[in-house]
């Protein structure tokens, strides 16, 4: 999901592109800078999504193990193992 900041940068990038198209390379440095900022935001958003997905996967894998350990710790030492 795009943040308001990212939406504003994209809109401004579109405006800079129109300035370059209309007036030439005088506005090209502005366009390049805005384009870099948008790419950096996309890169960070992608990394954040990957990190969250990995954290969720690890949490999901860890939950069943916790349940098994907690059941085993509640069983008396003299009780036979459950099937």
WOZIBEL-V600862 format. One record per backbone hydrogen bond with DSSP energy under -1.0 kcal/mol. CO is the residue of the C=O (numbers start at 1). NH is the residue of the N-H. If there is no record, write none. Layout:
# WOZIBEL-V600862
co->CO nh->NH
co->CO nh->NH
This chain:
# WOZIBEL-V600862
co->3 nh->7
co->4 nh->8
co->5 nh->9
co->6 nh->10
co->7 nh->11
co->8 nh->12
co->9 nh->13
co->10 nh->14
co->11 nh->15
co->12 nh->16
co->13 nh->17
co->14 nh->18
co->15 nh->19
co->16 nh->20
co->17 nh->21
co->18 nh->22
co->19 nh->23
co->20 nh->24
co->24 nh->27
co->27 nh->31
co->28 nh->32
co->29 nh->33
co->30 nh->34
co->31 nh->35
co->32 nh->36
co->33 nh->37
co->34 nh->38
co->35 nh->39
co->36 nh->40
co->37 nh->41
co->38 nh->42
co->39 nh->43
co->40 nh->44
co->41 nh->45
co->42 nh->46
co->43 nh->47
co->44 nh->48
co->45 nh->49
co->46 nh->50
co->47 nh->51
co->48 nh->52
co->49 nh->53
co->50 nh->54
co->51 nh->55
co->52 nh->56
co->53 nh->57
co->54 nh->58
co->55 nh->59
co->56 nh->60
co->57 nh->61
co->58 nh->62
co->59 nh->63
co->62 nh->66
co->63 nh->67
co->64 nh->68
co->65 nh->69
co->66 nh->70
co->67 nh->71
co->68 nh->72
co->69 nh->73
co->76 nh->79
